[in-house]
Each structure stands twice: as C-alpha cells, then as structure tokens.
C-alpha cells in the first residue's frame, strides 16, 4: 500500500510539473502561430471544398447538356435553311458540316 501511495504521489507531482512547465506555453504559442498563418493563407475547410466540388460537377453536367442542345439546334437550323442559301452553299467547295456551323 505504501508503494501505491508513493507512485500516485509521484504521478501527481509529475503531472503538476508538466502542467505548469514552459512546454505548455510553447504548445499554446505554436498553436496560435499556426492558426494565424493558416488564416493568412486563406484556406478553406474540407467541407467547404467538397461543397464547391459538387457545385462544379453539377455545373459541368449542365454545360454538357446545354452544349448538346446547342448542337441539336444548330443541326435543325442547318437542315431547315431556305433553298436560296442552300444553292449558294452548294456552289462553294464542300466543307465539313462542323466547320460550317462553327463559322456561323
């Protein structure tokens, strides 16, 4: 029992010394310094990054859909051109359809 009390006493004294040691102050100062540096770097949290990544993915999907609609509309316009325009273009050397729609 005497040994147990001595061990507990030593443990409490070591804990007290470590609690009041300069190492604790150094740890606090380093944390403040790092926090300040990270704030100046204008970093975002992982959660904010993930949200923006999802927004970007949805935007890309919408862009692909809109590009497909524009291509379909361009194809419709290409098919429904008046005959006079068709004659003028048929006199010219043949270009690929993609190049014609890009020129418009």
C-alpha positions as protocol buffer text, in pm:
chain_id: "A"
residue {
  index: 1
  type: UNK
  ca { x: 0 y: 0 z: 0 }
}
residue {
  index: 2
  type: UNK
  ca { x: 290 y: 228 z: 76 }
}
residue {
  index: 3
  type: UNK
  ca { x: 429 y: 173 z: -274 }
}
residue {
  index: 4
  type: UNK
  ca { x: 91 y: 257 z: -430 }
}
residue {
  index: 5
  type: UNK
  ca { x: 75 y: 589 z: -242 }
}
residue {
  index: 6
  type: UNK
  ca { x: 429 y: 676 z: -346 }
}
residue {
  index: 7
  type: UNK
  ca { x: 354 y: 601 z: -712 }
}
residue {
  index: 8
  type: UNK
  ca { x: 34 y: 809 z: -703 }
}
residue {
  index: 9
  type: UNK
  ca { x: 222 y: 1093 z: -532 }
}
residue {
  index: 10
  type: UNK
  ca { x: 499 y: 1085 z: -794 }
}
residue {
  index: 11
  type: UNK
  ca { x: 241 y: 1072 z: -1073 }
}
residue {
  index: 12
  type: UNK
  ca { x: 53 y: 1375 z: -939 }
}
residue {
  index: 13
  type: UNK
  ca { x: 376 y: 1575 z: -893 }
}
residue {
  index: 14
  type: UNK
  ca { x: 496 y: 1493 z: -1247 }
}
residue {
  index: 15
  type: UNK
  ca { x: 157 y: 1591 z: -1389 }
}
residue {
  index: 16
  type: UNK
  ca { x: 164 y: 1916 z: -1194 }
}
residue {
  index: 17
  type: UNK
  ca { x: 516 y: 1996 z: -1314 }
}
residue {
  index: 18
  type: UNK
  ca { x: 427 y: 1924 z: -1677 }
}
residue {
  index: 19
  type: UNK
  ca { x: 108 y: 2127 z: -1646 }
}
residue {
  index: 20
  type: UNK
  ca { x: 298 y: 2435 z: -1528 }
}
residue {
  index: 21
  type: UNK
  ca { x: 606 y: 2385 z: -1745 }
}
residue {
  index: 22
  type: UNK
  ca { x: 712 y: 2611 z: -2029 }
}
residue {
  index: 23
  type: UNK
  ca { x: 629 y: 2329 z: -2270 }
}
residue {
  index: 24
  type: UNK
  ca { x: 259 y: 2403 z: -2219 }
}
residue {
  index: 25
  type: UNK
  ca { x: 317 y: 2770 z: -2305 }
}
residue {
  index: 26
  type: UNK
  ca { x: 522 y: 2674 z: -2610 }
}
residue {
  index: 27
  type: UNK
  ca { x: 242 y: 2446 z: -2728 }
}
residue {
  index: 28
  type: UNK
  ca { x: -12 y: 2729 z: -2691 }
}
residue {
  index: 29
  type: UNK
  ca { x: 214 y: 2973 z: -2876 }
}
residue {
  index: 30
  type: UNK
  ca { x: 275 y: 2730 z: -3161 }
}
residue {
  index: 31
  type: UNK
  ca { x: -98 y: 2669 z: -3197 }
}
residue {
  index: 32
  type: UNK
  ca { x: -167 y: 3043 z: -3211 }
}
residue {
  index: 33
  type: UNK
  ca { x: 115 y: 3095 z: -3460 }
}
residue {
  index: 34
  type: UNK
  ca { x: -8 y: 2816 z: -3688 }
}
residue {
  index: 35
  type: UNK
  ca { x: -367 y: 2936 z: -3663 }
}
residue {
  index: 36
  type: UNK
  ca { x: -257 y: 3286 z: -3762 }
}
residue {
  index: 37
  type: UNK
  ca { x: -54 y: 3153 z: -4055 }
}
residue {
  index: 38
  type: UNK
  ca { x: -343 y: 2941 z: -4182 }
}
residue {
  index: 39
  type: UNK
  ca { x: -578 y: 3238 z: -4159 }
}
residue {
  index: 40
  type: UNK
  ca { x: -344 y: 3448 z: -4372 }
}
residue {
  index: 41
  type: UNK
  ca { x: -322 y: 3170 z: -4632 }
}
residue {
  index: 42
  type: UNK
  ca { x: -699 y: 3198 z: -4690 }
}
residue {
  index: 43
  type: UNK
  ca { x: -753 y: 2823 z: -4668 }
}
residue {
  index: 44
  type: UNK
  ca { x: -1095 y: 2657 z: -4682 }
}
residue {
  index: 45
  type: UNK
  ca { x: -1221 y: 2368 z: -4479 }
}
residue {
  index: 46
  type: UNK
  ca { x: -1260 y: 2023 z: -4629 }
}
residue {
  index: 47
  type: UNK
  ca { x: -1637 y: 2058 z: -4601 }
}
residue {
  index: 48
  type: UNK
  ca { x: -1637 y: 2385 z: -4800 }
}
residue {
  index: 49
  type: UNK
  ca { x: -1408 y: 2227 z: -5060 }
}
residue {
  index: 50
  type: UNK
  ca { x: -1638 y: 1926 z: -5101 }
}
residue {
  index: 51
  type: UNK
  ca { x: -1944 y: 2150 z: -5141 }
}
residue {
  index: 52
  type: UNK
  ca { x: -1772 y: 2357 z: -5411 }
}
residue {
  index: 53
  type: UNK
  ca { x: -1658 y: 2040 z: -5586 }
}
residue {
  index: 54
  type: UNK
  ca { x: -2020 y: 1919 z: -5601 }
}
residue {
  index: 55
  type: UNK
  ca { x: -2134 y: 2258 z: -5736 }
}
residue {
  index: 56
  type: UNK
  ca { x: -1864 y: 2242 z: -6003 }
}
residue {
  index: 57
  type: UNK
  ca { x: -1969 y: 1889 z: -6102 }
}
residue {
  index: 58
  type: UNK
  ca { x: -2334 y: 1995 z: -6141 }
}
residue {
  index: 59
  type: UNK
  ca { x: -2224 y: 2296 z: -6345 }
}
residue {
  index: 60
  type: UNK
  ca { x: -2020 y: 2074 z: -6575 }
}
residue {
  index: 61
  type: UNK
  ca { x: -2318 y: 1844 z: -6624 }
}
residue {
  index: 62
  type: UNK
  ca { x: -2540 y: 2142 z: -6712 }
}
residue {
  index: 63
  type: UNK
  ca { x: -2274 y: 2268 z: -6955 }
}
residue {
  index: 64
  type: UNK
  ca { x: -2264 y: 1933 z: -7134 }
}
residue {
  index: 65
  type: UNK
  ca { x: -2645 y: 1931 z: -7158 }
}
residue {
  index: 66
  type: UNK
  ca { x: -2651 y: 2286 z: -7292 }
}
residue {
  index: 67
  type: UNK
  ca { x: -2381 y: 2207 z: -7548 }
}
residue {
  index: 68
  type: UNK
  ca { x: -2588 y: 1913 z: -7668 }
}
residue {
  index: 69
  type: UNK
  ca { x: -2896 y: 2138 z: -7701 }
}
residue {
  index: 70
  type: UNK
  ca { x: -2699 y: 2399 z: -7896 }
}
residue {
  index: 71
  type: UNK
  ca { x: -2564 y: 2131 z: -8127 }
}
residue {
  index: 72
  type: UNK
  ca { x: -2917 y: 1998 z: -8183 }
}
residue {
  index: 73
  type: UNK
  ca { x: -3047 y: 2349 z: -8257 }
}
residue {
  index: 74
  type: UNK
  ca { x: -2760 y: 2415 z: -8496 }
}
residue {
  index: 75
  type: UNK
  ca { x: -2838 y: 2088 z: -8673 }
}
residue {
  index: 76
  type: UNK
  ca { x: -3204 y: 2187 z: -8702 }
}
residue {
  index: 77
  type: UNK
  ca { x: -3111 y: 2526 z: -8844 }
}
residue {
  index: 78
  type: UNK
  ca { x: -2874 y: 2363 z: -9088 }
}
residue {
  index: 79
  type: UNK
  ca { x: -3149 y: 2131 z: -9214 }
}
residue {
  index: 80
  type: UNK
  ca { x: -3420 y: 2394 z: -9243 }
}
residue {
  index: 81
  type: UNK
  ca { x: -3222 y: 2659 z: -9436 }
}
residue {
  index: 82
  type: UNK
  ca { x: -3407 y: 2826 z: -9726 }
}
residue {
  index: 83
  type: UNK
  ca { x: -3336 y: 2690 z: -10072 }
}
residue {
  index: 84
  type: UNK
  ca { x: -3156 y: 3007 z: -10189 }
}
residue {
  index: 85
  type: UNK
  ca { x: -2899 y: 2969 z: -9912 }
}
residue {
  index: 86
  type: UNK
  ca { x: -2862 y: 2600 z: -9991 }
}
residue {
  index: 87
  type: UNK
  ca { x: -2792 y: 2680 z: -10359 }
}
residue {
  index: 88
  type: UNK
  ca { x: -2528 y: 2938 z: -10267 }
}
residue {
  index: 89
  type: UNK
  ca { x: -2351 y: 2697 z: -10037 }
}
residue {
  index: 90
  type: UNK
  ca { x: -2372 y: 2412 z: -10287 }
}
residue {
  index: 91
  type: UNK
  ca { x: -2180 y: 2625 z: -10543 }
}
residue {
  index: 92
  type: UNK
  ca { x: -1892 y: 2661 z: -10298 }
}
residue {
  index: 93
  type: UNK
  ca { x: -1642 y: 2381 z: -10234 }
}
residue {
  index: 94
  type: UNK
  ca { x: -1772 y: 2131 z: -9984 }
}
residue {
  index: 95
  type: UNK
  ca { x: -1678 y: 2190 z: -9621 }
}
residue {
  index: 96
  type: UNK
  ca { x: -1746 y: 1957 z: -9338 }
}
residue {
  index: 97
  type: UNK
  ca { x: -2068 y: 2026 z: -9151 }
}
residue {
  index: 98
  type: UNK
  ca { x: -1884 y: 2101 z: -8825 }
}
residue {
  index: 99
  type: UNK
  ca { x: -1677 y: 2374 z: -8988 }
}
residue {
  index: 100
  type: UNK
  ca { x: -1988 y: 2538 z: -9139 }
}
residue {
  index: 101
  type: UNK
  ca { x: -2164 y: 2558 z: -8804 }
}
residue {
  index: 102
  type: UNK
  ca { x: -1855 y: 2697 z: -8636 }
}
residue {
  index: 103
  type: UNK
  ca { x: -1828 y: 2973 z: -8899 }
}
residue {
  index: 104
  type: UNK
  ca { x: -2181 y: 3094 z: -8817 }
}
